[in-house]
Amino acid sequence: MIFNLPDYRVTGTVLLPDGARHVTVETTFPPGCPSCGVVAFRVKERRCQRLRDVPVAGRVELLWDKRRWFCDEYLCERKSFCEATPQVPRRARSTRRLRQTVLRTLDLAI
């Protein structure tokens, strides 16, 4: 499946009975600590985050296999942090490309 979300790779897809798809992705973006900038190498935990994204040949349910990382810099007060990317910043529930598509559509309608 062609998915083309920058900084992500598809790890699995499932076609649902209603024609929609579950697309599971993980990030390829380097996991730097937001406080000190040190690149992390140890995963603390994983969780699945559901995101909204643009339809690709039908409805897509995007599932991000999001990782929480340890910050190994002993002087850093932040001991762990979650991944974030330019496409999906912290606390976002949709991709940036979906938000941009909606805004472009609204501009055309006006």
Buried (B, 14 or more C-beta within 10 A) or exposed (E): EEBEBEBBEBEEBEEEEEEBBBBBBBBEBEBBBEEBEBEBEEEBEEEEBEBBBBEBEEEBBBBBBBBBBBBBBEEBEEEBBBBBBEBBEEEBEBBBBBEEBEEEEEEEEE
